[in-house]
Amino acid sequence: MCSLSIWHWSEYSFLLQYYLLLRRMSATDRLVTVCTARHLEAQVIQGRLESEGIPAVLSYESAGLIYGLTVDGLGEVKILVPSHLAKEAKEILGI
């Protein structure tokens, strides 16, 4: 039986989200950071963007997820979207 620790799961989760998003993107498009947030807030933002039809990926270090804190960038989650949708995503989020 294969078991994944929380460290590995967060890395695999990001890679899977990234891979699925890349399959929907054109070859010339790239991901850009729209904003940063804490983990729970980032999940809400991701859901909001996806409900508007904008694919989003969360990028974070697993240490911040495990320890549940945000200090000097540790625990910070980046919300990434395709570059051609970044302006629309910022408008939706009011940034």
N, C-alpha and C positions, 0 to 999 in steps of 0.2 A: 504494500500500500504506500502510496506517495503522500507525504505530508508537507505542507508549505507553512513556513513560519510567517508571521506578519511582515517581516522584513522582505522575504521573497515575494509574498503576495502583492505588496504595494508596487514592487518593481514589475512583476508580470502584468498586473492590472494596467499600469501606465503603458507598457509595451503593447498590450493588446488594444487599448484604446487608440494609441498612436497608429498602429498598423491599420486598424479599421478606418480611421480617419484618412490616412494616406491613400487608401484604396478609393475613396470618394473624391479625392482632390486631383486636380490636373498636375501634370508633370512640372509646370513652371511655378505652381503655387507653393508657399511655405507657411509654416505656423509662426504666429507672432503672439507675444504676451499682451493681453488686453488689460488685465489688472491682477493684483495679488490679494489674497485674503486668507483667513484661517480656514481649516479644513471643512468644517460644517458650512460656513458661509460660501466657500468655493463650490461645494456640491449644490447648494441652492442656486448660485449663479449659473453653474453648468446646466442645471435643469431649466432655468429661465431661458437661456440662450437656445437650448435644443428645442424648447417648446415654440420658439420663433423660427425654427428651421436653420439655425446656425450650429454646425457641429463644433463641439468644444472638448478639449482634453485637459485634464488636471495633471500638473507636474509638481511633484513634491518629494522631499526626502523622507524616508520611512522613519527616521529618528524622531522627527517632529510629531508624527502620527502616534508613535508609541508613547512618548513622554507627554504629549498633549499640551505643549507650550510653544510659544513663539518668542524667540530671543535672537536678535541680530540675524534674522533671516532663517534660522532654524525653526521649522514648523510652518513656514510661509508656503502657500500653495499658489502656483502660477496658473492662470486660466489662459489657455492657448486656443486660438481660432485661426482659420486660414486667413492669410493677409488681405485677400480681396473682400473679406467680410468684417474686418476689424473696425472700420468706421461705423458700420451698421450695428455691430455688437456694442460699441461704446455708446451709441445713441440709445439703444434699448436699456442699457444699464445706467444711463444718465451721467456718464463720465465725461 
